[in-house]
Amino acid sequence: MRMSKLLKAESLLRVLCLVLASMAAVLIGLDTQTKTVFFVRRKATVKDLEALWISTIITSIAAGYHLLQFCRCLAFAWLTKNPCWSNKFMAWASFLLDQGVTYVTFGGILAGMQASMIAVTGMRALQWEKLCNIYARFCDQVAAGLVCGIAASLSMAVVSSVSAYHLFRL
């Protein structure tokens, strides 16, 4: 009985990670805004800030990883009596992959945040202007995506701790 509750909790956490990482990737990755500045049409896209583009790719890969792990847990739940953690090798692989995905996602989102802060505040020493005064909607959507990314990273940390719990229980 206790194992099925743990399986349900892990499955729900993996779905939460999947949803939050997908939302972050979609909000950041599909964000564009076109403005006319001094009679010139300029378009702001995610590819203008490479850190945002990389964080979009990272969160997309993390969402795919959690989808695969969720499917693996469901398959083991239907096929075996001791789901998801019956094999020590699988438990180690799951633990290490969960840790890696969590750290890479967190680092990618923080890099995107740092690049976005330069867009918000500007950098006088390099003569970079504040871009969020011009592209307000673009910056708001990026901020929402970064918040979803941080929430996804935190939920991935919880999933990693569940993986560690199951690994060291074997």
NORKA-V776925 format. One record per pair of residues at least 4 apart in sequence whose C-alpha atoms are under 7 Angstrom apart, sorted by sequence separation. I is the first residue (numbers start at 1). J is the second residue. If there is no record, write none. Layout:
I	J
I	J
//
This chain:
1	5
2	6
3	7
4	8
5	9
6	10
7	11
8	12
9	13
10	14
11	15
12	16
13	17
14	18
15	19
16	20
17	21
18	22
19	23
20	24
21	25
22	26
23	27
24	28
25	29
26	30
27	31
36	40
37	41
44	48
49	53
50	54
51	55
52	56
53	57
54	58
55	59
56	60
57	61
58	62
59	63
60	64
61	65
62	66
63	67
64	68
65	69
66	70
67	71
68	72
69	73
70	74
71	75
72	76
73	77
74	78
75	79
76	80
82	86
87	91
88	92
89	93
90	94
91	95
92	96
93	97
94	98
95	99
96	100
97	101
98	102
99	103
100	104
101	105
102	106
103	107
104	108
105	109
106	110
107	111
108	112
109	113
110	114
111	115
112	116
113	117
114	118
115	119
116	120
117	121
118	122
123	127
124	128
131	135
132	136
135	139
136	140
137	141
138	142
139	143
140	144
141	145
142	146
143	147
144	148
145	149
146	150
147	151
148	152
149	153
150	154
151	155
152	156
153	157
154	158
155	159
156	160
157	161
158	162
159	163
160	164
161	165
162	166
163	167
164	168
165	169
166	170
36	41
37	42
85	90
118	123
123	128
35	41
36	42
46	52
47	53
77	83
85	91
122	128
123	129
34	41
35	42
46	53
76	83
77	84
122	129
132	139
34	42
35	43
76	84
122	130
34	43
121	130
33	43
34	44
73	83
120	130
32	43
33	44
73	84
119	130
120	131
32	44
33	45
119	131
120	132
32	45
119	132
31	45
31	46
29	46
28	46
29	53
29	56
28	56
25	56
113	146
25	59
24	59
25	60
22	59
109	146
21	59
22	60
21	60
62	101
109	149
21	62
22	63
109	150
21	63
106	150
18	63
17	63
59	105
58	105
106	153
18	66
105	153
17	66
18	67
58	108
102	153
14	66
55	108
54	108
55	109
102	156
102	157
14	70
55	112
11	70
51	111
52	112
51	112
99	160
98	160
51	115
95	160
49	115
95	163
94	163
95	164
92	167
91	167
85	166
88	170
33	135
33	138
32	138
31	138
31	141
28	141
27	141
28	142
27	142
28	145
27	145
24	145
23	145
24	146
24	148
23	148
24	149
21	148
20	148
21	149
20	149
20	151
21	152
20	152
17	152
17	155
17	156
13	155
13	159
10	159
//
